[in-house]
Amino acid sequence: MSPDSLPGSPSDIAAAIFFLVGWSLFAYGAEGYFSARPTLTSAMNRQREAWMRTMARRDLRMVDTGIMSGLQQGTAFFASSCIFAIGGCFALLGSADAVMEVLGDLPATSVVARPVFEAKVLGLVAILSYAFFKFGWAYRLFNYCSILIGAVPIPRLDGEIDAESEIAASRASRMNILAGKHFESGLRAIFFAIGYLGWFIGPWVFMATTAFVLGVLIRRQFFSAARKAVMGDL
C-alpha cells in the first residue's frame, strides 16, 4: 500500500483542504464579497427584483405564476436527482470490492484500503445530502414566494402602485432572492461533487478535478456569455 493510500496521508489532507477552501471561497465570491465586479448571481438577483416590481403593476399574473411553477419544478427535479444519487452511493458501498478492483486497474489510481474507500463514498453522500436539503428548502421558499405574489394587491386603474403594494412586492422579491440563493448552493454542491469524484482515483487527481470545477464556475460567474447577456454588455 502506497503512502498516499493511508488514512490521513499528507496528500489526502492537502487535497481535502484544497477542496473545502476552494468551495467556501467560491461560494463567498459568487455573492460578491471578494470582487467589485458583478457576478452572474448578483445580476440575476437584480432581475428578480425588477420582475417583482413589474409583477406588482400587472392585473393578470398568469405569467408570474407560470414562471414560479417552472422554478419549483426545476428545484424538485434536482432534489429528486440527489435522492437517487444518494441511493446509488449506498449501492456502491455494497459492491465496494468490485469497484475498487476496477479503479485499481487505472494507471493513476492509488491502492486504497476498503475503509478508506467507504469513507470517501460517505463523504460523497454528505455532499449530496447537503445539496438535497438546499434544494428542498429552496422548493419550499419558492412556494412561499408564490403565496407572497398572491398577496400583492392589484394595481389601481392608473397603473400606479401604492405603498402597501410596494412593501408586498419587496417581500416577494426578498423571498425569491433567498430561494434562488439556496438553489444556487445546492447546484454548487452538485458541481463540486463532480470534482470530488477525482478522489476515488487519487489525491492529485482530486486537486486537478477540483481546480477544473472551480475554473468552470468562476468563468460562468464572472466572464460567461450568460453574464454579458444579463448585464447588457455587447
Residue frames relative to the residue before (quaternion, step in Angstrom):
aa qw qx qy qz dx dy dz
M 1.0000 0.0000 0.0000 0.0000 0.00 0.00 0.00
S 0.3941 -0.7333 0.5032 0.2317 3.59 -0.80 1.01
P 0.6451 -0.5314 0.3658 0.4096 3.62 -1.17 0.43
D 0.6343 0.5559 -0.3405 0.4155 3.59 1.05 -0.72
S 0.6643 0.5224 -0.3104 0.4353 3.59 1.18 -0.44
L 0.5440 0.6384 -0.4019 0.3675 3.58 1.20 -0.27
P 0.5462 -0.6059 0.4487 0.3649 3.61 -1.02 0.68
G 0.8271 0.1777 -0.1468 0.5127 3.57 -0.86 0.93
S 0.3103 0.7488 -0.5305 0.2480 3.60 1.12 0.45
P 0.6476 -0.5536 0.3425 0.3960 3.63 -1.06 0.63
S 0.6772 0.4924 -0.3106 0.4499 3.59 0.89 -0.84
D 0.6391 0.5101 -0.3308 0.4711 3.61 1.03 -0.71
I 0.6524 0.5093 -0.3117 0.4667 3.57 0.96 -0.86
A 0.6511 0.5124 -0.3130 0.4643 3.57 0.96 -0.87
A 0.6593 0.5071 -0.3099 0.4606 3.58 0.96 -0.85
A 0.6600 0.5042 -0.3111 0.4620 3.59 0.96 -0.85
I 0.6456 0.5085 -0.3209 0.4708 3.59 0.98 -0.81
F 0.6354 0.5300 -0.3213 0.4606 3.58 0.97 -0.88
F 0.6462 0.5267 -0.3058 0.4599 3.57 1.00 -0.88
L 0.7176 0.4557 -0.2619 0.4569 3.59 0.77 -1.04
V 0.6615 0.4962 -0.3078 0.4705 3.57 0.96 -0.86
G 0.6471 0.5232 -0.3187 0.4539 3.58 0.97 -0.86
W 0.6447 0.5169 -0.3067 0.4724 3.57 0.98 -0.89
S 0.6911 0.4895 -0.2864 0.4480 3.59 0.82 -1.00
L 0.6779 0.4925 -0.3007 0.4555 3.58 0.86 -0.93
F 0.6549 0.4991 -0.3277 0.4633 3.57 0.95 -0.79
A 0.6204 0.5479 -0.3502 0.4385 3.60 0.99 -0.80
Y 0.6780 0.4605 -0.2893 0.4945 3.59 0.97 -0.83
G 0.6436 0.5360 -0.3239 0.4399 3.57 1.00 -0.80
A 0.6395 0.5314 -0.3250 0.4506 3.59 1.04 -0.77
E 0.6602 0.4820 -0.2982 0.4928 3.58 1.23 -0.48
G 0.5611 -0.6554 0.3582 0.3569 3.58 1.30 0.04
Y 0.3964 0.7495 -0.4608 0.2623 3.60 1.18 0.40
F 0.7776 0.3810 -0.1781 0.4674 3.60 1.03 -0.73
S 0.7889 0.2318 -0.1154 0.5573 3.59 1.20 -0.23
A 0.4463 -0.6813 0.5145 0.2682 3.53 -1.11 0.76
R 0.5392 0.6178 -0.4049 0.4045 3.59 1.24 -0.28
P 0.4375 -0.7073 0.4792 0.2805 3.63 -0.65 1.01
T 0.3314 -0.7305 0.5646 0.1944 3.55 -1.02 0.83
L 0.6648 -0.4752 0.3829 0.4309 3.54 -1.30 0.19
T 0.6404 0.5356 -0.3224 0.4463 3.58 1.02 -0.80
S 0.6842 0.4713 -0.2956 0.4715 3.61 0.85 -0.92
A 0.6293 0.5253 -0.3386 0.4620 3.60 1.05 -0.70
M 0.6675 0.4859 -0.3028 0.4760 3.57 0.99 -0.79
N 0.5910 0.5574 -0.3734 0.4480 3.60 1.10 -0.56
R 0.6398 0.5033 -0.3304 0.4777 3.58 1.03 -0.71
Q 0.6365 0.5120 -0.3275 0.4748 3.58 1.09 -0.67
R 0.5971 0.5431 -0.3646 0.4643 3.58 1.10 -0.60
E 0.6433 0.5123 -0.3173 0.4723 3.58 1.00 -0.82
A 0.6516 0.5083 -0.3111 0.4693 3.57 0.97 -0.88
W 0.6134 0.5528 -0.3388 0.4510 3.57 1.05 -0.77
M 0.6914 0.4740 -0.2934 0.4596 3.60 0.82 -0.91
R 0.6309 0.5150 -0.3443 0.4671 3.60 1.04 -0.67
T 0.6494 0.5005 -0.3101 0.4812 3.58 1.04 -0.79
M 0.6238 0.5541 -0.3301 0.4414 3.56 1.00 -0.84
A 0.6567 0.5366 -0.3172 0.4244 3.58 0.96 -0.87
R 0.6915 0.4631 -0.2728 0.4827 3.60 1.20 -0.43
R 0.5965 0.5717 -0.3639 0.4301 3.59 1.27 0.00
D 0.4215 -0.6787 0.5408 0.2631 3.54 -1.07 0.78
L 0.7718 0.2388 -0.1086 0.5792 3.55 0.94 -0.98
R 0.1254 -0.8451 0.5197 0.0045 3.57 -0.63 1.13
M 0.2188 0.7916 -0.5372 0.1920 3.57 1.06 0.73
V 0.6005 0.5623 -0.3576 0.4419 3.58 1.10 -0.71
D 0.6831 0.4957 -0.2871 0.4531 3.57 0.89 -0.95
T 0.6627 0.4823 -0.3141 0.4791 3.59 0.94 -0.80
G 0.6171 0.5382 -0.3450 0.4587 3.60 1.11 -0.63
I 0.6410 0.5097 -0.3188 0.4772 3.57 1.01 -0.80
M 0.6567 0.5086 -0.3143 0.4597 3.58 0.93 -0.88
S 0.6253 0.5336 -0.3377 0.4585 3.58 1.02 -0.76
G 0.6526 0.5103 -0.3146 0.4635 3.57 0.99 -0.81
L 0.6415 0.5176 -0.3266 0.4625 3.59 0.99 -0.80
Q 0.6642 0.5008 -0.3052 0.4636 3.57 0.96 -0.83
Q 0.6555 0.5127 -0.3218 0.4515 3.58 0.94 -0.82
G 0.6483 0.5106 -0.3202 0.4654 3.58 0.99 -0.80
T 0.6500 0.5098 -0.3127 0.4688 3.57 0.99 -0.82
A 0.6515 0.5120 -0.3121 0.4648 3.58 0.97 -0.86
F 0.6158 0.5510 -0.3491 0.4418 3.59 1.03 -0.74
F 0.6968 0.4608 -0.2832 0.4711 3.59 0.84 -0.93
A 0.6154 0.5358 -0.3517 0.4588 3.60 1.05 -0.68
S 0.6616 0.4916 -0.3013 0.4794 3.59 0.96 -0.86
S 0.6272 0.5406 -0.3356 0.4493 3.58 1.01 -0.79
C 0.6340 0.5284 -0.3322 0.4566 3.58 1.02 -0.78
I 0.6295 0.5311 -0.3374 0.4560 3.59 1.00 -0.79
F 0.6637 0.4926 -0.3051 0.4731 3.59 0.92 -0.89
A 0.6552 0.5139 -0.3136 0.4563 3.58 0.99 -0.82
I 0.6263 0.5206 -0.3340 0.4745 3.59 1.04 -0.74
G 0.6384 0.5139 -0.3213 0.4744 3.57 0.99 -0.79
G 0.6352 0.5272 -0.3240 0.4622 3.57 1.06 -0.73
C 0.6268 0.5383 -0.3356 0.4524 3.56 1.07 -0.72
F 0.6659 0.4817 -0.3100 0.4780 3.59 0.97 -0.78
A 0.6074 0.5189 -0.3553 0.4855 3.57 1.13 -0.57
L 0.6082 0.5563 -0.3377 0.4545 3.56 1.13 -0.69
L 0.6232 0.5338 -0.3384 0.4606 3.58 1.06 -0.72
G 0.6678 0.5172 -0.3022 0.4417 3.57 1.04 -0.73
S 0.7551 0.2809 -0.1765 0.5654 3.58 1.22 -0.43
A 0.1364 0.8486 -0.5002 0.1054 3.55 1.12 0.73
D 0.6547 0.5337 -0.3296 0.4218 3.59 0.88 -0.88
A 0.6696 0.4945 -0.3018 0.4648 3.58 0.93 -0.88
V 0.6611 0.4986 -0.3108 0.4667 3.58 0.96 -0.83
M 0.6477 0.5160 -0.3206 0.4598 3.58 0.95 -0.83
E 0.6287 0.5307 -0.3357 0.4586 3.57 1.07 -0.69
V 0.6496 0.5019 -0.3095 0.4798 3.57 1.03 -0.80
L 0.6685 0.4921 -0.3028 0.4684 3.59 0.91 -0.90
G 0.6262 0.5659 -0.3352 0.4186 3.58 1.07 -0.71
D 0.6315 0.5395 -0.3322 0.4469 3.58 1.20 -0.44
L 0.5649 0.5904 -0.3954 0.4194 3.60 1.23 -0.30
P 0.5310 -0.6798 0.3951 0.3159 3.63 -0.84 0.88
A 0.7382 0.4253 -0.2411 0.4648 3.61 1.03 -0.71
T 0.5412 0.6572 -0.3869 0.3543 3.59 1.26 -0.06
S 0.3374 -0.7142 0.5783 0.2043 3.55 -0.99 0.92
V 0.4899 -0.6400 0.5019 0.3140 3.56 -1.11 0.69
V 0.0462 -0.8149 0.5775 -0.0166 3.58 -0.71 1.08
A 0.4951 -0.6244 0.5125 0.3199 3.53 -1.23 0.52
R 0.6525 -0.5390 0.3633 0.3895 3.57 -1.18 0.56
P 0.6493 0.5085 -0.3539 0.4411 3.68 0.86 -0.76
V 0.6324 0.5194 -0.3387 0.4642 3.60 1.05 -0.70
F 0.6409 0.5188 -0.3173 0.4684 3.57 0.97 -0.86
E 0.6719 0.4940 -0.3032 0.4610 3.59 0.89 -0.90
A 0.6235 0.5335 -0.3416 0.4583 3.59 1.06 -0.72
K 0.6450 0.5112 -0.3212 0.4685 3.58 1.01 -0.76
V 0.6346 0.5161 -0.3320 0.4698 3.59 1.01 -0.77
L 0.6558 0.5015 -0.3136 0.4692 3.59 0.96 -0.81
G 0.5976 0.5449 -0.3561 0.4681 3.58 1.14 -0.57
L 0.6418 0.5029 -0.3138 0.4865 3.57 1.05 -0.78
V 0.6113 0.5383 -0.3418 0.4688 3.58 1.06 -0.73
A 0.6433 0.5285 -0.3221 0.4507 3.59 0.99 -0.83
I 0.6505 0.5096 -0.3163 0.4660 3.59 0.96 -0.85
L 0.6868 0.4777 -0.2814 0.4699 3.58 0.89 -0.92
S 0.6205 0.5270 -0.3409 0.4702 3.59 1.09 -0.65
Y 0.6158 0.5335 -0.3320 0.4753 3.57 1.05 -0.80
A 0.6567 0.5080 -0.3072 0.4651 3.58 0.94 -0.91
F 0.6424 0.5321 -0.3291 0.4427 3.59 0.96 -0.85
F 0.6716 0.4906 -0.3062 0.4631 3.58 0.88 -0.90
K 0.6307 0.5224 -0.3344 0.4664 3.59 1.05 -0.70
F 0.6735 0.4785 -0.2958 0.4795 3.59 0.91 -0.88
G 0.6407 0.5342 -0.3263 0.4447 3.57 0.99 -0.81
W 0.6767 0.4716 -0.2886 0.4863 3.57 0.97 -0.87
A 0.6194 0.5372 -0.3413 0.4597 3.60 1.03 -0.75
Y 0.6251 0.5379 -0.3362 0.4548 3.59 0.99 -0.83
R 0.6798 0.4819 -0.2963 0.4668 3.56 0.91 -0.88
L 0.6524 0.5082 -0.3208 0.4618 3.60 1.01 -0.75
F 0.6184 0.5142 -0.3493 0.4808 3.60 1.05 -0.65
N 0.6127 0.5324 -0.3399 0.4750 3.58 1.11 -0.66
Y 0.6425 0.5056 -0.3164 0.4811 3.58 0.99 -0.83
C 0.6343 0.5362 -0.3296 0.4489 3.57 1.01 -0.83
S 0.6153 0.5432 -0.3450 0.4554 3.59 1.03 -0.74
I 0.6485 0.5053 -0.3102 0.4773 3.57 1.03 -0.82
L 0.6604 0.5015 -0.3093 0.4655 3.59 0.97 -0.84
I 0.6010 0.5359 -0.3581 0.4726 3.59 1.09 -0.63
G 0.6627 0.5055 -0.2997 0.4642 3.56 0.99 -0.85
A 0.6683 0.5069 -0.2967 0.4566 3.58 1.18 -0.51
V 0.5222 0.6223 -0.4295 0.3944 3.61 1.23 -0.14
P 0.4512 -0.7116 0.4614 0.2778 3.62 -0.67 1.03
I 0.5502 -0.5857 0.4814 0.3501 3.55 -1.23 0.56
P 0.4953 -0.6790 0.4446 0.3099 3.63 -0.88 0.84
R 0.5979 -0.5691 0.4273 0.3689 3.53 -1.27 0.40
L 0.7118 -0.4693 0.3128 0.4187 3.56 -1.27 0.24
D 0.6826 0.4832 -0.2928 0.4635 3.60 1.07 -0.66
G 0.5603 -0.6422 0.3693 0.3705 3.62 1.29 0.06
E 0.5591 0.5970 -0.3949 0.4183 3.58 1.26 -0.14
I 0.2695 -0.7487 0.5810 0.1710 3.57 -1.17 0.61
D 0.4068 -0.7273 0.5041 0.2268 3.54 -0.99 0.84
A 0.7475 -0.4058 0.2813 0.4443 3.55 -1.34 0.02
E 0.6300 0.5407 -0.3389 0.4426 3.58 1.02 -0.76
S 0.6626 0.4939 -0.3000 0.4765 3.57 0.99 -0.82
E 0.6142 0.5490 -0.3410 0.4529 3.59 1.04 -0.75
I 0.6687 0.4914 -0.2974 0.4722 3.57 0.92 -0.91
A 0.6601 0.5076 -0.3072 0.4607 3.59 0.95 -0.87
A 0.6567 0.4959 -0.3075 0.4778 3.59 0.99 -0.82
S 0.6322 0.5287 -0.3303 0.4601 3.59 1.05 -0.73
R 0.6227 0.5274 -0.3393 0.4679 3.60 1.04 -0.75
A 0.6677 0.4946 -0.3004 0.4683 3.57 0.89 -0.94
S 0.6350 0.5392 -0.3257 0.4472 3.59 1.02 -0.78
R 0.6726 0.4917 -0.2987 0.4655 3.57 0.88 -0.94
M 0.6514 0.5061 -0.3201 0.4659 3.58 0.98 -0.78
N 0.6429 0.5239 -0.3191 0.4586 3.58 1.02 -0.80
I 0.6525 0.5042 -0.3101 0.4731 3.58 0.97 -0.85
L 0.6526 0.5125 -0.3130 0.4621 3.58 0.97 -0.85
A 0.6388 0.5104 -0.3249 0.4752 3.60 0.99 -0.79
G 0.6535 0.5127 -0.3082 0.4637 3.56 1.00 -0.83
K 0.6200 0.5495 -0.3372 0.4471 3.56 1.06 -0.73
H 0.6882 0.4575 -0.2893 0.4832 3.60 0.90 -0.84
F 0.6054 0.5349 -0.3569 0.4691 3.58 1.09 -0.64
E 0.6452 0.5161 -0.3164 0.4660 3.59 0.96 -0.86
S 0.6384 0.5274 -0.3302 0.4531 3.60 1.00 -0.79
G 0.6599 0.4986 -0.3068 0.4710 3.57 0.98 -0.81
L 0.6617 0.4992 -0.3045 0.4693 3.56 0.96 -0.87
R 0.6200 0.5400 -0.3324 0.4621 3.57 1.06 -0.75
A 0.6355 0.5249 -0.3264 0.4626 3.58 1.01 -0.79
I 0.6196 0.5321 -0.3418 0.4649 3.60 1.05 -0.73
F 0.6592 0.5083 -0.3120 0.4579 3.58 0.91 -0.89
F 0.7015 0.4515 -0.2813 0.4743 3.57 0.89 -0.88
A 0.5523 0.5772 -0.3995 0.4497 3.60 1.20 -0.37
I 0.5974 0.5440 -0.3575 0.4683 3.59 1.13 -0.62
G 0.6651 0.4912 -0.2976 0.4773 3.56 0.99 -0.84
Y 0.6093 0.5796 -0.3359 0.4242 3.57 1.10 -0.74
L 0.5781 0.6132 -0.3771 0.3842 3.59 1.10 -0.63
G 0.5665 0.6121 -0.3812 0.3989 3.58 1.16 -0.47
W 0.5773 0.6045 -0.3790 0.3971 3.58 1.16 -0.50
F 0.6020 0.5635 -0.3666 0.4310 3.59 1.14 -0.49
I 0.6526 0.4657 -0.3142 0.5085 3.58 1.24 -0.31
G 0.7149 -0.3722 0.2557 0.5339 3.57 0.96 -0.85
P 0.6595 -0.5444 0.3383 0.3928 3.61 -1.16 0.46
W 0.6664 0.4956 -0.3187 0.4568 3.59 0.99 -0.74
V 0.6186 0.5032 -0.3364 0.5009 3.57 1.08 -0.63
F 0.5925 0.5674 -0.3443 0.4566 3.58 1.11 -0.74
M 0.6621 0.4871 -0.3056 0.4805 3.59 0.90 -0.87
A 0.6609 0.5172 -0.3118 0.4456 3.58 0.95 -0.87
T 0.6854 0.4679 -0.2957 0.4732 3.61 0.89 -0.88
T 0.6129 0.5345 -0.3468 0.4674 3.59 1.09 -0.67
A 0.6553 0.5047 -0.3041 0.4727 3.58 0.96 -0.90
F 0.6303 0.5324 -0.3326 0.4567 3.59 1.03 -0.77
V 0.6611 0.4965 -0.3043 0.4731 3.59 0.91 -0.93
L 0.6340 0.5271 -0.3267 0.4620 3.58 0.98 -0.85
G 0.6591 0.5196 -0.3118 0.4454 3.57 0.91 -0.90
V 0.6552 0.5088 -0.3090 0.4651 3.56 0.96 -0.88
L 0.6998 0.4737 -0.2809 0.4549 3.60 0.85 -0.96
I 0.6311 0.5229 -0.3395 0.4615 3.59 1.01 -0.74
R 0.6416 0.5157 -0.3260 0.4650 3.55 0.96 -0.84
R 0.6753 0.5008 -0.3093 0.4444 3.60 0.87 -0.87
Q 0.6987 0.4757 -0.2811 0.4544 3.58 0.97 -0.79
F 0.8192 0.2988 -0.1171 0.4754 3.59 0.91 -0.90
F 0.8354 0.2207 -0.0693 0.4986 3.63 0.99 -0.65
S 0.4708 0.7161 -0.4248 0.2918 3.61 1.21 0.09
A 0.6240 -0.5184 0.4327 0.3932 3.52 -1.35 0.28
A 0.5965 0.5675 -0.3608 0.4380 3.59 1.10 -0.64
R 0.6430 0.5107 -0.3176 0.4742 3.59 0.99 -0.83
K 0.6537 0.5127 -0.3181 0.4567 3.57 0.92 -0.87
A 0.6365 0.5339 -0.3268 0.4506 3.57 1.02 -0.76
V 0.6840 0.4759 -0.2868 0.4726 3.59 0.94 -0.89
M 0.6980 0.4657 -0.2666 0.4741 3.56 1.01 -0.86
G 0.4471 -0.6994 0.4526 0.3257 3.59 1.20 -0.35
D 0.3713 0.7306 -0.4900 0.2971 3.59 1.24 0.42
L 0.3500 -0.7318 0.5494 0.2003 3.55 -1.03 0.81
